[in-house]
Amino acid sequence: MMHKSADQVERFVEDGQAWVALAAGLVLLLLQVPGVQDVAEDIGLDDSRGLLITIGVLLLGSILLELRQLKRRVTPAITGRQHYSDPNEMYNALIEKASEMTDPEHLRIDVLGLTLYSAWPQLEFFLERPDVTNWTLRLATLATDTTAARHWVPDNWPQESSTTIAQVRDFEKGQGKLHSHAIEIYEYDFAPAVHGFRLGNGDVFISTLRWRDEGRLGKHRFPYDYVPVRDISPEADAARALFKNWFDQALLSSSMNRG
């Protein structure tokens, strides 16, 4: 109901803007017609220069509003469901969404990673910002001593995961402690397929891996889907359930490995 009312108001403003621009343009043209200026003075509009300036301002304002509306129409807002074919675009959206969090209960990111090779540098840069404090991170990554996934992932992934874990631990002792961040690392032992991010408010960025020609999973330029918490469609619920299922399994796998 609120969205419908907002749309009606927006249409009213746009229609009014068009009529104002049309009227202003018509008056401007009429003032150029011989004799019309004399009539304007007869009815009290003797300051033609001021009138022209006023009309010009109205026209300029109308043009600027139209350009703003055009930009809004052609630029997809990241507040709705989005598809990102480039992971770099997804990271920009993820950090922007995280930056908007103000509720202390929402200052959390769950990461269902592969080796955290690309995710950690992005998150580290965000967590180092002077105004970013008291965040909780749960990072799930491929176990450095994995046995279940070794035949299905590139040979260097376990070592890559180990290197990233060491970087996270170094950060935790330094900037992490300085900014009062809480960081938990979970090493799972299964072949990763679903991966992504879940923000504390429930927004999810999710992706799946593809098989490579050599018969192993790969991570080259996979796409992401962003599903906001306000999207209550069956598709959105399915995406959130898929992330939760795989992330919970990663936590369970990690606890079994430690036990």
N, C-alpha and C positions, 0 to 999 in steps of 0.2 A: 504493500500500500504506500509506504514511504517512497519507494523507488518510482512508483507511478506518479505520485504528486511532484516529485523532483523533476521528472521528465516533462510534465505539463508546464511547470514553471520555466524550465529551460526553453521549451518551444515558444512560450509567451514572450520571453526576453528576446529570442532570436527574431520572432515576427515583429516585435516592437522596434527592434534595432533596424530591420529592413525598412519599415515605414518612416522612421526618423531620417535615415539616410536618403530615402527617396524624396521626402518633403524638403530636406535641406538642399539637395541637389537641384530640385525644381525652383526653389526660391532663388538660389544662386544664379540659375540661368535666366530667370525672369528679370533679375536686377540688371542684366546686361542688355535688356530690350529697351530701346529709346522710349522715354515717356514713363516707364514703370518706376524709375527712380524718383521722378517728380511726384507720382502718386504716393510712393512710400513716404516722402517728406510731408505730403499733405495730411497723412494719417498719423503723423507723429514720429515716424522712423527717419529722422533727419540725420542721424549719425550712420551714414551708409558704410563708412569704413569699419566702425565697430560691429555693425551687422554682418559684414563680410567675414570679419575675423571669427565671430561667433559661429557662423555657418561652417567656416573652414574647420574649426575645432570639432564641431559635431561630426563632420565627414571623416576627419582623421580618427576620431575616437571610434566611429563605426567600423572603419577599415581595420584598426588594431584589434577590435573585438572579433571581427571575422577571421583574421589571421590566427588569433588565439584558439578559436573554435576549430579551425581547420587543422591546426597542429594537434589538438586533442583527438580529432577524428582519425588522423593518419598515424598517430603514435600509440601503440598498444600500451595500456597501463598495466603495471605488474601487480595490481591489486586483484585481478581476476586470474583464472587459470591460464597458464602460458606454457608454450613449448619452446625449448631452447635447443637448437641443433648444435650450438657451439658451447662447450662447457665454460668458456671464459665469460660468455654472456650470463650464464647461470650463476657463476660466482659473483658477478656484479650485482645481480638481483638478490642473491642470498645475503650479501653483506649489507645491502641497502635495507632489506627487511629487518635484519638483526639490529641495525642502527636505530630503527624506529621503536624498538622495544623499550618500554619505561616501567612496566609492572615488574617488580622484583621476582614474582613467581614465573615470569616468562623469560628470564635471563638464563636460558639453557639451550644448548645445541646437542642433539644426538647425531652422531656421525656413523653411518654404516659404510665404512670405507673398504677399499681394496688393500692398498698399502699406505694410504694417506699421503702419497707422494705429491699429489697436486693440491689436495685439500688443506694440508697443514700449513703451508706457506700463506695461503689466503686467510686462514683463521688466525694465524700468528700475527699477521699485520693488523687485523681487526682488534685482537685482544691487547695489542700494545698501545692503542690509542689512549691518550691521557684521560679521556672521559669515559672509558670503558672499564668497569670494575665489577667484581662480584658475580662473574658468570660461571656457570657450571657446564663442563664439557664431558660428554661420554663418548669416547672414541673407540669404535670397534674396527679392528684391522686383522689381516691375515696373520695367523700364528707364525712366528719365526721358525718354528720347528715342525711345521705342518706335515702331516703324512697323508691325510685324506685328499688334499687338494694338489699335491705335488705333481701328479700326472696330468692335471687339467689346466694349470697356469704356467706362464713363462718361468724358466728356471731362476730368474733373478728376483722374482717377487718376494719370497721370504726374506732375502737379504735387504731388499728395498724397504720392507716393512720394519725390519730391525733398525735400520738407519733412521727412519722417521721416528720410531719410538724413542730412540736416544735423543733426538732433537727436541721432542716434546718434553722429555724428562729434564733436559737442560733448561728449557723455557720455564718449566714449572718451578724450578729452584730459584730462578731469577725474576723475570718480569711477571711470571704467574703469581708468585708470592707477593710481589710489590703491588699488584693490582687485585689481590684477594680473589684470584680465580681458583676454582676447584676442578681438577682434571682427573678423569678416570680412564684407564686404558684397558680394553678387553681384547684378547687375542683368540680368535675363533679358528677352529680346525675343520673347515668344510670348503667345498668349491664355491666361491662367491658368484652370485648371479645378479641379485638385487643390491643396489647401493644407493646412497643419497643422504639427505639431511632432514632433520625434523627440528623446527624451532619450538621454543617453550610455549608459544601460543597455539601450537597445533599445525602450523603451516608445514607442508612437506615438499621437498624437491627429491624426485625419485627417478632412477634410471635402471636399465638392465644391460648386462654385457652381451656381446655377440661372439659367436664362435669364429675363430680365424681359420684360414685355409689349412694350416698345419694341424688342426684338430685340437687346439687349445683356446682357452678364453683370452680375449684381448681387451684393452682399454683405450683404443685409438679413437678419439673424437666421437664418443657416444653421446646421444641426446639426453636431455632431462625434461621432465614435466614438473611444473610448479602447481601445487594444489593448495589453495588457501583454505584456512579453517572455516571460513564463512560459506564455502561451497559444500552444500549438503546433498548434492546429487549422488545417485548410486555409484557412478564412476569415481567420484571423489572419495566416497566411503571405501570403495574397493582399493584405491591407491593407498589410502592411509592404513587400511588393514594389512595390505601387502608389506608395507614398510615395517609396521609393528611386528608382524610375524617373523620376518627375517632378522630384525634387530633383537627381538627377544631370544631368538635361537642363537644369535651371536653371543649374547650375555650368558646363556645356558652353556654353550660350548666352552666359553672361557672358564666358567666356574668348574666344569668337569675336568678341564685340562689342569687347573690348579689343584683340584682335589686328587 
